Amino acid sequence: MAIESRNPATGELVASFAALDWPAIDQRLQLAADVFPSWRDTPVADRAGVLRRAAERLEADVTRLARLMTIEMGKLVKPAQDEILKCARGCRYYAEHGAAFLADDEVPTEASRSFVRYEPMGAVFAIMPWNFPFWQVFRFAAPALLAGNVAVLKHAPNVPQCALAIEELLRAAGLPEGVFQSLLIELDHVPAILDDPRIHAATLTGSDRAGRDVASRAGRALKKSVLELGGSDPFIVTPSADLDLAVATAVKSRTINTGQSCIAAKRFIVFDAIADAFITRFVDAMAALRVGDPLDPATDVGPMARQDLVDALASQVEDAVSRGARVLTGGTPDARGGYFYPPTVLTDVPRDARAYREELFGPVATVFRVNDVDEAIAVANDTPYGLGASVWTADASQRDRFVDGIEAGQVFVNAMVASDPRLPFGGIKMSGYGRELGALGMHEFLRSKTVWVA
């Protein structure tokens, strides 16, 4: 069966690739197993050199790679360029700090020396999504490869050219053949790969349903897994907030990547004292956004990645409206060709609506009014997800209460939730477990070995 790349702005077929059959997959897995010992024993400084050269190549080829991303999944061209440059920063961060993260941890005991040594696991199977087709891969691959692991990637089927471009770039940067491989495969082959003894761990960024499948399969084989799943992030605005900045950031956070981001703000929880002012400005700003060609620098919101995603989002909005929600702007799919949905704001969304409980993976915002901090925290936590949260307040005591009370893997105060190579990233509850990035992200795919020297 072919794996297809289609332009979301037009729906046109861009490229088609034959999916690998099992004999070809088996050959790739064996290559990963064969090359692991030599890559593990390659000096850390040499592994870091590959990442530095990868960063240089990302920066030198930013225009072509960004356009490839835009054509395959619809990201606006400027954010696509920013994503490529962020990958370069991630490579450089681990090239600079990875050796320190791998160093032995000395532990004082009555022994002459006792310490913890960190060693790579082997081949890590990565199942990655289309919404950040370069960054999602590099934020896993940079620490995993620097640590001495090898990687086998199953990328989303609608971004095959991005997957192949990443492998090509890393090989050109000096990575030995087989250390990083992009497999263009059907979903049916994933269970067998997870079961294969040549795979030692797995990581997935995707839906909570996919997370359950991968975690249960890996668990049965007693393999480590890291899951970064969906999110329904709250964005809380208090009366002490800088309202102009909060509104501008709210619009950006809800429509970045056409709303197709796990850590995008989705539920806007606003204190009643300022709710009218916030809603008026927020709705006006959302309605003024220009929807169109993602290659046009004047476009604010591009297409969604696939038609089925547009249909799913429209169904969630229709369900909410049928149960009493009000549409303040947008609310119906765009009639132009391609996979477009307009920026939309809903209010009065009841708790029995799908839009209240489910993740809205597109440019649709829900707004809720609250009276105080306790109610804001209660609404923020009234979700099965716990990925990130953004809180807007100038009151230090409120800030501390939000930081302590919100159930999420990260809380950003007076800023938009974002991933950063220097800090661990991940969620709780149905948003997954384990961490990417920072020192913790590297250690997820390292084995610890206690050493006692009498």
Secondary structure, 3 states (H helix, E strand, C coil): CEEEEECCCCCCEEEEEECCCHHHHHHHHHHHHHHHHHHHCCCHHHHHHHHHHHHHHHHHCHHHHHHHHHHHHCCCHHHHHHHHHHHHHHHHHHHHHHHHHHCCEECCCCCCEEEEEEEECCEEEEECCCCCCCHHHHHHHHHHHHCCCEEEEECCCCCHHHHHHHHHHHHHCCCCCCCEEECCCCHHHHHHHHHCCCCCEEEEECCHHHHHHHHHHHHHCCCEEEEECCCCEEEEECCCCCHHHHHHHHHHHHHHHHHCCCCCEEEEEEEHHHHHHHHHHHHHHHHCCCECCCCCCCCCECCCCCHHHHHHHHHHHHHHHHCCCEEEECCCCCCCCCCCCCCEEEECCCCCCHHHHCCCCCCEEEEEEECCHHHHHHHHHCCCEECEEEEECCCHHHHHHHHHHCCCCEEEECCCCCCCCCCCECCEECCEECCECHHHHHHCCEEEEEEEEC
